[in-house]
Amino acid sequence: MTPLLFMVLILMSFLLFSPYFAVSIGKKLKKNFWTVKRISIIITGYIGLGLIAYMYLALSLTGNNEYKTLSSEEIERIMIDENQFSSSLSQKQGDQFDERYLVDEWSMKLSSDEVTLLRESEDTYGRIYVLIDWRDDAGSNEIYVKTYQIPHVNRGIDLTKEVTNNQFEFADDTLIVKKPPEKQLIFNSINPKIEMLEWSVPRLHSKDYVVENSVTGSTYLYLNVPNHVTIIDEGKLRFYP
């Protein structure tokens, strides 16, 4: 706890309990002690102290914040875009994926006419889909890959870079989905609201709940493969086996 925050808490406690202490030691309060003016001063003081404490915390956290915070509208947009990705995937239209979510573009050069798709573990932070687009290119053993990533959001904080770093590895004609490393992420957030714990259908669909909820973004691999190459899907990654 910082010295300034400690002083704010002490002052608020003093204002709250000072009338009680005054009575307990035998000092009688006058009949007209609780006047409108005095009540207004006390309420204004509480509000002012609360604003000072909140502004101090907000400024101190903003200066050290390593993660991007998304608004309710941005999270809703991500959810809509993910549904559009799923729709394009089901129609085998990988060429219509939204380029805003393109995070990597690379190629794999095979030493044979076979490529194996493999997982190190079933434990991943999100679903991974592989869509194959065949091309007529008998003289090539090269596969062109595009990686699209829907963001990972936790309570309004974008943690995509933390959980999707180094997801894939290509070696010996094998594309491997690597086991994600265990990580501990520590961050602070301020929610300047007082609300009752209430679970209902309208709440689950409200904008406020969107921010509190999580979006576990999917990863889409769009592979452009020569027709003569055989794909061995041991990891069950292909959307269409």
Secondary structure, 3 states (H helix, E strand, C coil): CCHHHHHHHHHHHHHHHHHHHHHHCCCCCCCCCCCHHHHHHHHHHHHHHHHHHHHHHHHHHHHCCCCEECCHHHHHHHHHHHHHHHHHHHCCCHHHCCHHHEEEEEEEECCCCEEEEEECCCCCCCCEEEEEEEECCCCCCEEEEEEEECCCEECCEECHHHHCCCCEEEECCEEEECCCCCCCCCCCCCCCCCCCCCCCHHHHCCHHHHHHCEECCCEEEEEEEECCCEEEECCCCECCC
